Amino acid sequence: MKLNQTCKPQPANAGLLGPLRNAPAGASSIASLPHRAAAGGALIAACLGAVIANSAMADVDARADAEPGVAALQAPAVNYTGMWWAAPAGSQPGWGLSIAHQGDVIFAVWFTYAGNEGHPQWYSMTLDKQADGSYAGSLFRSVQLVPPWYSMDPFSASRLITTSPGAATLTFSSPTTGTFAYEFYGTPGSNAITMQAFGPLPACVWGAQPDLAKATNFTDLWWASPAGQEPGWGVFIAQQGDVIFATWFTYPYWMSVTATKIAPNTYSGTLIRTVGPSCCPGNFSAGSVGLYDAGTATFTFTDGNNGTFFYAVNVFGGGGSGMDTKSITRQVFRPPGTVCQ
């Protein structure tokens, strides 16, 4: 199958969180920020290592050595790495899925809401490719009950409590459309999903670049550097043009940022915390989602595989305030990893 994830440029839609109420002054929504700018883990310490299996690598390289021209004829597999939300685009702004696709394994994080007050809650899943082409696995919920919050030093995965509320399956009908099906605490549900486009979608390929430092697009799942030093939190970065939309999976809740390019390899923006209707997408009402300024975040990259994540959080109530700078690197769970361009 040819890689059709050159991802034909699509109209810049309202972003993942859409036109929400209670938006901070000057930023009516996370959606409007990428629209204006572009239109013109390893998160579960206790589970990830056990769930992801290092399946055997394909023999394309070996065949290419023995049979010149084989590599050129081998079409890259479709790769689904990116930020996804409900279909049709913009129909349910406020929740979504970040998908990191490497080989026959997908690591996805579902960011949604929980409880009567609709606090942000994220669930992760490591999904293995099935015989029918779908990707399936267990859902995991990871929580931290005591500070320090926001993955600040000293972060320790020993503080995390991980449970499994169910299972999930991703089935794709094209490189940019699919279905997210789940069983959540015994209740089944499903939702059509599509890749979110707020700028020119990059094409992502697994195994195309063994030296990730040479990557020129930062779309991927990132975690603390050195790799494995702080399992239990991470940040998914989706870069389209000169805009990054990132979802930060931390504690006590997830946050997001639309970061625009302010200098070479440097992107900065406002951290956003949202509250919304308790899970699940079938009962989702975008009108119940509130958007709040939670501070600032800046990503600075030294190369395609290394950078820093600076954040200054100021939330009234909840986790309160905090500030830190984290060295980050891509999380590779199926070597050599996926690169986008």
SERO-4910 file (N, C-alpha, C, O; in steps of 0.05 Angstrom, whole numbers):
BEGIN
 pado doro    nc1    nc2    nc3   cac1   cac2   cac3    cc1    cc2    cc3    oc1    oc2    oc3
  Met    A     17    -24      0      0      0      0     18     25      0     36     27     16
  Lys    A     12     43    -18     28     67    -19     22     85      5     -1     86     15
  Leu    A     42     99     14     39    118     36     24    142     25     35    158     10
  Asn    A     -1    144     33    -17    167     25    -17    189     46    -33    208     45
  Gln    A      2    186     65      3    206     86     22    228     79     35    241     97
  Thr    A     24    234     53     35    260     46     15    279     57     20    303     60
  Cys    A     -9    268     64    -29    284     79    -35    310     65    -25    331     73
  Lys    A    -50    308     44    -56    332     28    -64    355     46    -81    351     64
  Pro    A    -53    378     41    -60    401     58    -90    404     60   -104    404     40
  Gln    A    -99    407     85   -127    410     90   -133    438    102   -114    450    112
  Pro    A   -157    447    100   -164    473    112   -157    473    141   -162    453    155
  Ala    A   -146    494    151   -140    496    180   -165    496    196   -180    516    196
  Asn    A   -170    474    210   -195    472    225   -191    486    252   -169    492    260
  Ala    A   -214    490    266   -212    498    293   -197    476    308   -201    452    301
  Gly    A   -180    482    326   -162    462    338   -175    442    356   -200    442    357
  Leu    A   -160    426    369   -170    404    384   -191    412    405   -210    398    410
  Leu    A   -187    435    417   -205    444    438   -227    462    428   -245    470    443
  Gly    A   -225    471    403   -247    485    390   -254    511    404   -240    520    422
  Pro    A   -276    524    395   -284    549    407   -298    544    433   -322    538    434
  Leu    A   -283    546    455   -294    539    481   -301    563    497   -290    585    492
  Arg    A   -317    560    517   -324    582    534   -303    585    556   -287    568    560
  Asn    A   -304    607    570   -286    614    592   -257    615    583   -239    609    598
  Ala    A   -253    623    558   -225    624    548   -211    648    559   -223    669    565
  Pro    A   -184    645    564   -169    668    573   -168    691    553   -171    686    529
  Ala    A   -165    715    563   -165    738    546   -143    736    525   -121    728    531
  Gly    A   -150    742    500   -131    742    479   -127    715    466   -113    712    446
  Ala    A   -139    694    478   -137    667    466   -164    653    469   -168    639    489
  Ser    A   -182    658    450   -209    648    453   -210    618    455   -229    607    465
  Ser    A   -190    604    444   -189    575    446   -162    565    437   -148    579    423
  Ile    A   -156    540    444   -132    528    433   -136    526    403   -116    528    388
  Ala    A   -160    522    394   -165    519    366   -157    544    351   -144    543    330
  Ser    A   -165    567    362   -161    592    346   -132    599    344   -123    612    325
  Leu    A   -116    590    364    -87    597    363    -73    584    339    -60    598    324
  Pro    A    -75    557    335    -63    546    312    -76    556    286    -62    558    265
  His    A   -102    561    287   -116    570    263   -104    597    255    -98    601    231
  Arg    A   -101    616    274    -91    642    267    -62    640    258    -53    655    240
  Ala    A    -47    623    271    -18    622    265    -13    607    239      6    614    225
  Ala    A    -29    587    233    -22    571    209    -40    576    185    -31    570    163
  Ala    A    -63    587    189    -80    591    166    -70    613    148    -73    612    124
  Gly    A    -59    632    161    -51    656    143    -32    651    123    -24    670    108
  Gly    A     83    152    588     95    139    571    107    118    579    113    108    601
  Ala    A    109    109    542    127    111    565    116    127    587    130    134    606
  Leu    A     91    133    583     77    150    602     68    134    627     62    146    647
  Ile    A     67    109    625     59     93    648     83     77    657     90     57    644
  Ala    A     96     85    679    120     72    688    117     42    693    134     26    685
  Ala    A     95     35    706     92      8    714     84    -11    691     87    -35    694
  Cys    A     74      0    669     62    -17    649     76    -17    622     76    -38    608
  Leu    A     87      5    614     96      8    586    117    -13    579    115    -26    558
  Gly    A    137    -17    597    158    -35    591    148    -64    588    158    -79    572
  Ala    A    127    -70    604    117    -98    603     98   -102    580     96   -125    570
  Val    A     85    -82    571     65    -85    550     77    -85    522     68   -101    505
  Ile    A     96    -67    517    107    -65    490    127    -88    485    146    -91    500
  Ala    A    123   -103    465    141   -124    458    158   -116    434    148   -103    416
  Asn    A    183   -122    436    201   -116    413    199   -137    392    216   -156    391
  Ser    A    179   -135    375    176   -155    354    198   -153    334    212   -133    332
  Ala    A    201   -175    318    224   -176    300    222   -154    279    200   -148    269
  Met    A    245   -144    271    246   -123    250    241   -136    223    248   -159    219
  Ala    A    230   -121    204    226   -130    177    252   -136    163    273   -124    171
  Asp    A    251   -153    143    276   -161    130    281   -144    105    297   -153     87
  Val    A    269   -121    102    272   -106     78    301    -98     73    311   -100     51
  Asp    A    316    -89     94    343    -81     91    361   -104     82    378   -100     64
  Ala    A    356   -128     93    372   -151     86    367   -158     56    385   -164     41
  Arg    A    342   -157     49    335   -163     21    347   -142      2    355   -149    -20
  Ala    A    347   -117     11    358    -96     -6    388   -101    -11    397    -95    -33
  Asp    A    402   -111      9    431   -116      5    435   -139    -15    453   -139    -32
  Ala    A    417   -159    -13    420   -182    -30    408   -177    -58    417   -189    -78
  Glu    A    387   -161    -59    374   -156    -85    372   -126    -90    353   -113    -81
  Pro    A    391   -114   -103    390    -86   -109    363    -77   -121    353    -91   -139
  Gly    A    353    -56   -111    328    -45   -121    303    -53   -104    282    -41   -107
  Val    A    306    -73    -86    284    -81    -70    274    -59    -52    250    -54    -50
  Ala    A    294    -44    -40    286    -23    -21    271     -1    -36    252     11    -26
  Ala    A    280      5    -61    266     26    -76    238     18    -83    221     35    -86
  Leu    A    233     -8    -87    207    -18    -95    188    -21    -71    164    -21    -74
  Gln    A    200    -23    -47    184    -28    -23    171     -2    -14    185     17     -6
  Ala    A    145      0    -17    130     24     -9    129     25     22    123      4     34
  Pro    A    133     48     34    132     50     63    103     45     72     84     53     58
  Ala    A    100     32     95     73     27    106     61     54    115     74     72    122
  Val    A     34     54    114     20     78    124     26     81    154     26     62    169
  Asn    A     31    106    161     38    112    189     17    132    200     10    151    186
  Tyr    A      7    127    224    -15    142    234     -7    162    256    -24    173    270
  Thr    A     19    167    258     29    186    279     16    213    275     16    224    253
  Gly    A      5    224    296     -6    251    295    -27    255    317    -31    238    334
  Met    A    -40    278    316    -61    285    335    -88    280    321    -92    289    299
  Trp    A   -105    266    335   -131    258    324   -153    268    342   -150    272    366
  Trp    A   -177    273    329   -200    281    344   -225    271    330   -223    257    310
  Ala    A   -249    277    341   -274    266    331   -279    275    302   -272    297    295
  Ala    A   -291    257    287   -299    263    259   -330    266    259   -344    252    273
  Pro    A   -340    285    242   -325    304    225   -308    323    242   -315    329    265
  Ala    A   -287    334    229   -269    352    243   -285    375    255   -301    388    242
  Gly    A   -280    381    281   -292    403    295   -319    396    307   -332    413    320
  Ser    A   -329    371    304   -355    364    314   -355    360    345   -376    364    357
  Gln    A   -333    352    356   -331    348    385   -305    359    396   -289    344    407
  Pro    A   -300    385    393   -275    396    403   -274    394    434   -294    398    448
  Gly    A   -250    388    444   -247    385    473   -235    359    482   -225    357    504
  Trp    A   -236    339    465   -223    313    471   -208    304    447   -213    313    424
  Gly    A   -189    286    450   -174    275    427   -156    253    435   -155    244    457
  Leu    A   -140    244    415   -121    222    418    -95    231    406    -94    241    383
  Ser    A    -73    227    420    -47    230    408    -37    202    401    -39    184    418
  Ile    A    -28    198    377    -20    172    367      9    172    359     17    187    341
  Ala    A     25    155    371     53    151    363     54    122    351     49    103    365
  His    A     61    120    326     60     95    311     88     87    303    101    101    288
  Gln    A     98     65    313    124     55    306    122     25    300    115      8    317
  Gly    A    128     18    275    126    -10    267     97    -20    269     79     -7    258
  Asp    A     93    -42    283     67    -54    286     55    -47    313     36    -60    323
  Val    A     65    -26    326     56    -18    353     47     11    352     61     28    341
  Ile    A     25     17    365     16     44    369     15     49    399      3     34    414
  Phe    A     26     72    407     23     81    435      6    106    433     14    126    421
  Ala    A    -18    105    445    -37    128    443    -45    137    470    -45    122    489
  Val    A    -51    163    472    -61    174    497    -88    188    490    -89    205    472
  Trp    A   -107    181    505   -134    192    503   -138    214    524   -137    208    548
  Phe    A   -141    238    516   -145    259    536   -174    267    537   -186    276    517
  Thr    A   -186    264    560   -215    268    564   -218    280    592   -201    293    603
  Tyr    A   -242    274    605   -248    286    631   -261    265    648   -272    245    639
  Ala    A   -260    270    675   -271    251    694   -283    265    717   -277    288    724
  Gly    A   -302    250    730   -314    260    755   -336    281    750   -340    291    728
  Asn    A   -350    287    771   -372    306    769   -363    334    761   -378    349    748
  Glu    A   -338    341    769   -328    368    762   -313    368    735   -304    389    727
  Gly    A   -311    345    722   -299    344    696   -270    351    695   -261    365    676
  His    A   -254    342    714   -225    348    714   -212    334    690   -221    312    683
  Pro    A   -191    345    679   -177    332    657   -165    305    666   -152    304    687
  Gln    A   -170    285    651   -160    258    658   -150    245    632   -163    246    611
  Trp    A   -126    233    633   -116    219    609   -113    189    614   -109    180    636
  Tyr    A   -116    175    592   -113    146    592    -95    138    570    -96    149    548
  Ser    A    -77    119    575    -58    111    554    -64     82    546    -77     67    560
  Met    A    -53     75    523    -58     48    512    -34     41    493    -26     57    477
  Thr    A    -25     17    496     -5      5    478    -20    -15    461    -30    -35    472
  Leu    A    -22    -10    435    -39    -26    417    -22    -41    397     -7    -29    382
  Asp    A    -26    -67    396    -12    -84    377    -29    -89    352    -53    -91    354
  Lys    A    -15    -90    329    -29    -95    304    -42   -123    304    -29   -142    311
  Gln    A    -67   -124    295    -82   -149    294    -82   -160    266    -74   -147    247
  Ala    A    -92   -184    263    -93   -197    236   -110   -182    216   -105   -183    192
  Asp    A   -130   -168    226   -148   -153    208   -138   -125    203   -152   -109    189
  Gly    A   -114   -118    213   -103    -92    208   -109    -71    229    -98    -49    228
  Ser    A   -127    -78    248   -133    -59    270   -111    -61    291    -93    -78    290
  Tyr    A   -112    -43    311    -93    -42    332   -108    -44    359   -126    -27    363
  Ala    A   -102    -63    376   -118    -67    400   -100    -72    425    -78    -82    423
  Gly    A   -111    -64    448    -96    -68    473   -112    -57    496   -135    -49    493
  Ser    A   -100    -57    520   -113    -48    544   -111    -18    548    -91     -5    540
  Leu    A   -131     -7    561   -130     21    570   -117     22    598   -121      4    614
  Phe    A   -102     43    604    -90     46    630    -95     74    640    -94     94    625
  Arg    A   -100     76    666   -103    102    680    -81    104    700    -78     86    717
  Ser    A    -66    125    699    -44    129    718    -49    155    733    -53    176    721
  Val    A    -48    154    760    -53    177    776    -31    180    797    -18    160    805
  Gln    A    -27    205    805     -8    211    827    -23    226    848    -36    246    843
  Leu    A    -23    216    873    -39    226    894    -26    248    911    -40    262    925
  Val    A      1    249    909     15    269    926     34    285    909     44    275    889
  Pro    A     40    310    918     60    326    903     88    316    907     93    298    923
  Pro    A    108    327    891    105    350    874     90    344    848     93    323    836
  Trp    A     74    364    839     58    362    815     74    370    790     97    379    792
  Tyr    A     62    366    767     72    375    742    100    363    735    116    375    721
  Ser    A    105    338    745    129    324    738    154    339    747    176    334    737
  Met    A    152    356    767    175    372    776    194    354    792    186    333    804
  Asp    A    219    362    793    238    347    808    232    350    838    224    371    847
  Pro    A    236    328    854    244    302    844    220    285    836    204    278    853
  Phe    A    218    279    810    196    262    801    203    233    806    225    224    801
  Ser    A    183    217    815    188    189    820    163    173    811    141    179    820
  Ala    A    168    154    794    145    137    785    134    120    808    112    109    805
  Ser    A    149    118    830    139    102    852    114    114    865     99    101    880
  Arg    A    108    140    859     85    153    870     60    147    853     37    154    861
  Leu    A     63    134    830     41    130    812     25    105    819     35     85    828
  Ile    A     -1    107    815    -19     84    817    -32     80    790    -45     97    779
  Thr    A    -29     55    780    -38     49    753    -59     27    753    -55      6    766
  Thr    A    -81     32    740   -103     13    738   -112     11    709   -105     28    693
  Ser    A   -127    -10    703   -137    -14    676   -167    -13    676   -180    -31    686
  Pro    A   -179      8    664   -208     10    664   -222     -4    640   -246     -4    638
  Gly    A   -205    -16    623   -218    -28    600   -198    -33    577   -175    -39    582
  Ala    A   -208    -32    553   -192    -38    529   -200    -19    506   -221     -6    508
  Ala    A   -183    -18    486   -188     -1    463   -179    -13    437   -161    -30    437
  Thr    A   -191     -5    415   -184    -14    389   -185     10    370   -204     25    369
  Leu    A   -164     13    354   -163     33    332   -165     18    306   -149      0    300
  Thr    A   -184     26    289   -187     15    262   -186     38    242   -202     57    245
  Phe    A   -169     36    223   -165     58    204   -177     52    177   -173     30    166
  Ser    A   -191     71    165   -203     67    139   -187     82    118   -190     77     94
  Ser    A   -169    100    126   -151    114    108   -128    125    126   -129    123    150
  Pro    A   -108    138    114    -86    149    130    -95    171    149    -81    177    168
  Thr    A   -119    182    145   -127    204    162   -155    200    174   -166    219    185
  Thr    A   -167    176    171   -194    171    183   -194    144    196   -179    126    187
  Gly    A   -211    141    215   -213    115    229   -235    115    250   -252    132    251
  Thr    A   -234     94    267   -253     91    289   -239     84    314   -221     67    314
  Phe    A   -247     97    336   -236     92    362   -258     77    378   -278     89    385
  Ala    A   -254     52    383   -273     36    398   -261     29    425   -237     24    428
  Tyr    A   -278     27    446   -268     22    473   -289      8    490   -313      9    484
  Glu    A   -279     -4    510   -296    -14    532   -286     -1    557   -263     -5    566
  Phe    A   -302     16    570   -293     33    592   -310     26    616   -334     32    618
  Tyr    A   -296     13    635   -310      4    660   -335    -12    653   -356     -8    665
  Gly    A   -332    -29    633   -354    -47    626   -373    -36    605   -391    -51    596
  Thr    A   -371    -11    599   -389      2    579   -376      5    553   -355     19    551
  Pro    A   -386     -6    531   -374     -3    505   -382     23    492   -402     35    498
  Gly    A   -365     32    474   -370     57    459   -352     59    435   -332     44    434
  Ser    A   -358     77    417   -340     81    394   -345    109    383   -366    121    387
  Asn    A   -325    119    368   -327    145    356   -310    146    331   -288    136    330
  Ala    A   -322    157    310   -306    162    286   -285    184    292   -291    203    306
  Ile    A   -261    180    282   -239    199    287   -226    207    261   -227    193    241
  Thr    A   -213    230    261   -197    239    238   -172    254    248   -172    264    271
  Met    A   -152    254    232   -127    268    240   -133    298    240   -145    309    222
  Gln    A   -123    312    260   -128    340    262   -107    356    245    -83    351    248
  Ala    A   -118    373    228   -100    390    212   -104    419    219   -126    430    216
  Phe    A    -82    432    229    -83    460    234    -61    474    217    -56    498    220
  Gly    A    -49    459    199    -29    469    181    -23    446    161    -38    427    159
  Pro    A      0    448    146      7    426    128     15    401    143     34    401    158
  Leu    A      0    380    139      6    355    153     32    342    142     35    340    118
  Pro    A     50    335    160     74    322    151     69    292    144     49    281    153
  Ala    A     87    281    128     86    252    123    105    239    143    128    247    146
  Cys    A     95    218    156    111    204    176    117    176    167    100    162    156
  Val    A    141    167    172    150    141    163    167    128    185    185    140    196
  Trp    A    161    103    191    176     89    211    201     76    197    198     64    176
  Gly    A    224     78    210    248     65    201    263     79    178    283     69    168
  Ala    A    254    103    170    266    116    147    292    131    155    309    135    138
  Gln    A    295    138    180    318    154    189    329    142    215    317    147    236
  Pro    A    350    126    214    361    114    238    373    135    257    375    129    281
  Asp    A    382    158    247    393    178    264    372    200    269    368    218    252
  Leu    A    358    198    291    336    216    296    345    244    300    329    263    298
  Ala    A    370    248    306    380    275    310    378    291    284    378    316    284
  Lys    A    376    277    261    375    291    235    346    298    227    342    310    207
  Ala    A    327    290    243    299    296    237    294    326    237    306    341    253
  Thr    A    277    336    219    272    364    217    244    372    226    238    396    228
  Asn    A    227    352    232    201    357    243    200    344    270    210    321    273
  Phe    A    188    357    290    190    347    318    165    331    326    162    324    350
  Thr    A    147    324    307    124    308    314    132    281    325    146    266    312
  Asp    A    124    275    349    131    249    362    122    250    391    113    270    402
  Leu    A    126    227    404    122    224    433    150    230    446    169    217    438
  Trp    A    151    248    465    175    255    478    173    250    508    151    251    520
  Trp    A    196    244    521    197    241    550    223    250    560    240    260    545
  Ala    A    227    248    587    251    259    599    276    246    589    276    222    583
  Ser    A    297    262    586    323    252    578    342    252    602    341    270    618
  Pro    A    360    231    604    363    208    586    338    191    586    323    190    605
  Ala    A    334    177    563    311    160    559    307    140    583    326    127    591
  Gly    A    283    139    593    277    121    615    283    132    643    278    118    663
  Gln    A    293    156    644    301    167    670    276    174    687    277    171    712
  Glu    A    255    183    674    231    191    689    206    179    675    189    194    665
  Pro    A    203    153    675    179    141    663    155    149    679    156    150    703
  Gly    A    133    153    665    108    160    679     96    186    670     72    191    675
  Trp    A    111    203    655    100    227    644    112    231    616    133    219    610
  Gly    A    100    249    600    111    254    574     96    276    560     76    287    571
  Val    A    104    283    536     91    304    521     90    295    492    110    287    480
  Phe    A     66    296    480     64    290    451     64    316    436     49    334    441
  Ile    A     81    317    416     85    341    400     75    336    371     84    317    358
  Ala    A     56    352    362     48    352    334     57    378    321     47    399    329
  Gln    A     75    376    302     84    400    288     74    401    260     77    382    245
  Gln    A     61    423    253     51    428    226     60    456    218     50    476    229
  Gly    A     79    457    200     90    483    192    106    494    216    123    480    227
  Asp    A    101    520    222    116    533    244     99    533    270    104    550    287
  Val    A     80    515    273     64    513    296     65    486    309     64    465    295
  Ile    A     68    485    335     67    460    350     43    460    368     37    479    382
  Phe    A     28    438    367      7    433    386     16    410    403     21    388    392
  Ala    A     19    414    429     29    393    447     10    387    469     -2    405    480
  Thr    A      7    362    476     -8    353    499     11    341    519     27    323    513
  Trp    A     10    351    543     29    344    565     14    326    584     -5    334    598
  Phe    A     23    301    587     10    282    603     25    281    630     46    267    632
  Thr    A     14    295    649     28    298    674      7    295    697    -15    284    692
  Tyr    A     13    305    720     -4    301    744     -6    328    758     13    343    760
  Pro    A    -30    335    768    -53    318    771    -72    317    747    -93    304    748
  Tyr    A    -65    330    724    -81    329    701    -65    336    676    -42    345    678
  Trp    A    -77    331    653    -63    338    628    -68    368    621    -88    379    629
  Met    A    -49    379    606    -51    406    596    -42    406    567    -30    387    558
  Ser    A    -47    428    554    -40    430    526    -28    458    520    -32    476    536
  Val    A    -15    460    498     -3    486    490     -2    488    459      6    469    446
  Thr    A    -10    510    449     -5    517    421     19    535    421     18    558    429
  Ala    A     42    525    411     67    539    412     75    548    384     78    531    366
  Thr    A     79    573    380     88    584    355    118    588    355    130    592    376
  Lys    A    129    588    331    158    591    328    166    620    334    156    639    322
  Ile    A    184    623    354    193    650    362    223    654    355    233    677    356
  Ala    A    237    633    348    265    634    341    272    607    328    256    588    330
  Pro    A    295    604    316    302    578    304    300    556    325    313    557    346
  Asn    A    284    535    318    281    512    335    270    518    363    274    503    382
  Thr    A    255    540    366    244    548    391    214    556    387    207    571    370
  Tyr    A    197    544    404    168    547    402    157    553    429    164    540    449
  Ser    A    139    573    431    129    581    457     99    588    456     90    597    435
  Gly    A     85    584    478     57    591    479     45    588    507     59    583    526
  Thr    A     19    592    508      4    591    533     -5    563    540    -17    549    524
  Leu    A      1    554    564     -9    529    574    -39    532    579    -48    552    590
  Ile    A    -54    511    572    -83    512    576    -91    487    592    -83    465    586
  Arg    A   -108    492    612   -121    471    627   -150    472    620   -162    493    619
  Thr    A   -162    449    615   -191    448    609   -206    431    628   -195    413    641
  Val    A   -231    437    631   -250    419    645   -273    413    626   -279    430    609
  Gly    A   -285    390    630   -306    383    611   -324    361    620   -321    352    643
  Pro    A   -342    352    603   -361    331    611   -346    305    616   -328    297    601
  Ser    A   -355    291    636   -343    265    642   -345    246    618   -364    247    603
  Cys    A   -325    229    616   -323    210    594   -351    198    588   -364    190    607
  Cys    A   -360    195    564   -344    187    541   -353    202    516   -373    217    517
  Pro    A   -338    199    493   -345    214    470   -374    213    461   -385    233    451
  Gly    A   -387    190    464   -415    187    456   -433    207    470   -454    214    460
  Asn    A   -425    215    495   -442    234    510   -429    261    512   -436    277    529
  Phe    A   -410    266    494   -394    291    496   -409    315    487   -423    315    466
  Ser    A   -407    337    503   -419    362    496   -398    384    497   -388    391    518
  Ala    A   -390    395    474   -369    415    473   -377    440    488   -360    455    497
  Gly    A   -403    445    491   -412    468    505   -406    467    535   -408    487    549
  Ser    A   -399    443    545   -393    440    573   -364    442    579   -355    438    602
  Val    A   -348    447    559   -319    449    562   -310    477    569   -319    496    556
  Gly    A   -294    480    589   -283    506    596   -253    507    592   -239    487    597
  Leu    A   -242    529    584   -214    532    577   -202    553    595   -213    575    598
  Tyr    A   -179    547    607   -167    565    627   -137    568    622   -123    548    616
  Asp    A   -127    592    625    -99    598    623    -85    585    647    -93    590    670
  Ala    A    -64    569    641    -51    555    663    -21    561    664     -6    549    680
  Gly    A    -11    581    649     17    588    650     29    589    622     15    596    603
  Thr    A     55    583    620     69    584    594     87    560    591     94    546    610
  Ala    A     93    554    566    111    532    559    128    539    535    119    553    517
  Thr    A    153    530    535    172    535    513    188    510    507    199    497    525
  Phe    A    188    502    482    204    480    472    228    491    457    225    507    438
  Thr    A    252    482    464    276    490    449    291    465    442    298    448    459
  Phe    A    297    461    416    309    437    406    338    442    397    343    461    382
  Thr    A    356    425    406    384    427    397    389    411    372    407    417    357
  Asp    A    372    390    367    373    375    343    346    360    341    328    365    357
  Gly    A    344    341    322    318    328    318    311    308    340    288    297    340
  Asn    A    329    303    359    323    282    379    328    292    408    325    277    427
  Asn    A    335    318    411    341    328    437    331    357    440    331    372    421
  Gly    A    322    363    464    312    390    469    307    395    498    313    378    515
  Thr    A    295    418    504    286    424    531    257    433    531    247    444    511
  Phe    A    243    427    553    216    435    556    214    452    582    217    441    604
  Phe    A    211    478    578    208    496    601    178    501    606    163    506    587
  Tyr    A    170    500    631    142    507    637    141    522    663    156    517    682
  Ala    A    122    540    664    115    555    688     85    554    691     70    566    676
  Val    A     76    538    710     48    533    714     37    550    737     50    553    758
  Asn    A     14    562    733      1    578    754    -28    573    753    -43    586    738
  Val    A    -37    553    769    -65    545    769    -76    551    797    -65    541    817
  Phe    A    -98    566    798   -111    571    823   -127    546    831   -145    537    818
  Gly    A   -119    535    854   -131    509    862   -118    487    848    -98    491    833
  Gly    A   -127    463    851   -115    440    837    -86    436    845    -80    433    869
  Gly    A    -69    437    825    -40    432    831    -25    457    839     -1    455    846
  Gly    A    -37    481    837    -23    505    845     -2    513    824     -6    508    801
  Ser    A     19    525    834     40    535    815     65    518    816     69    502    835
  Gly    A     81    520    795    106    506    794    121    513    769    109    522    749
  Met    A    148    510    769    164    517    746    188    498    744    200    491    765
  Asp    A    195    490    720    217    472    717    226    472    687    211    481    670
  Thr    A    250    462    683    260    458    655    269    429    653    285    420    669
  Lys    A    257    414    635    264    386    631    278    381    605    270    391    584
  Ser    A    300    366    606    312    356    581    294    334    571    286    317    586
  Ile    A    289    335    544    271    315    533    284    302    508    301    313    495
  Thr    A    274    278    502    283    263    479    260    247    468    240    242    483
  Arg    A    261    238    444    239    222    433    238    195    447    259    184    455
  Gln    A    214    184    449    211    158    461    210    137    439    190    137    423
  Val    A    229    120    437    230    100    416    223     73    429    239     63    446
  Phe    A    201     62    422    193     36    432    194     14    411    190    -10    417
  Arg    A    200     22    386    204      3    364    226     15    347    220     30    328
  Pro    A    252      8    352    274     21    337    271     17    307    261     -4    298
  Pro    A    280     36    291    294     60    300    277     84    305    287    106    310
  Gly    A    250     81    305    232    103    310    220    114    285    226    105    263
  Thr    A    202    133    289    187    145    266    195    174    263    198    188    283
  Val    A    199    183    238    205    211    233    184    222    214    174    207    197
  Cys    A    179    248    216    159    261    199    173    284    184    193    295    194
  Gln    A    163    290    161    175    313    146    154    324    127    159    343    112
***
